[in-house]
Amino acid sequence: MPDIDLDSFRKDGYHLLPGRLGADDQRRAVELFDSLDAADEVPASYEAEYDAHGDERRLRKLRRLLWNDPQMWGPMLNRAGVPDLARRVIGDNAAVVFHAAFLKAARVGTEVALHQDQALWTYSYPKAFSVWIALTEVSPRNGGLFGCPGSHANGEIKHQERPHYPWHASLDVAGDGLAEPVQFVLSPGDGAMWDRYFAHGSAANTSDEDRRGMVIVFADAGDPDFAAKDSFALSSLTALGSR
């Protein structure tokens, strides 16, 4: 896999990661998410969130993937070279603190308002960064994924509640003086990584096709101020192998 340009990542706050996840792993992930989406009840351990439109109710988010099935997800993340990214950015003390699916369903999936991840987290995660992997095509046509270059440079920006957006406080490009968003157009298996203060979001999916992806978040578990609800050490992840 191609190496990453850390200088570019630190300057812009993000970096694109082409061709990270193989076709077989994409299929396995999508099949699992489809089965949970069709289930009458999703196990509570996934902490599921839903979008709804009229009588249709579809999964929006699934959490704690790695903790629910480490034997499936561990080798998959290792094959995608995700631990190598964590070592480059953080070092051997890196740990997974989140692993979630973002499932923007056809005609039902709602927007994710512009935000910085760290502003929404309960804990402050030292050196945290996210790896977002596309499991379907991702483009403005199906809600896409976008972010504002350089928005991480000054740390956390105060977020505001919006009356008609129920999920979380958010940012405004013009009001917060951010650079115009860049659209990440991704093929299945492509990825993007970004800093914990990088402002990003996505639009509603008005297309007839689901937009599916997953995110893995690493933080520095060796930092004396590190605290987390869930923590999966990098050494434990790599010990799961790649087969």
Secondary structure by P-SEA (a helix, b strand, c coil): cccccaaaaaaccbbbbcccccaaaaaaaaaaaaaaaacccccccccccccccccbbbbccccccccccccccaaaaaaaaaaaaaaacccccccccbbbbbbbccccbbbbccccccccccccccbbbbbbbbcccccccccccccccccccccccbbbbbccccccccccccccccccccccccccccccccccccccccccccccccccbbbbbbcccccccccccbbbbaaaaaacccc
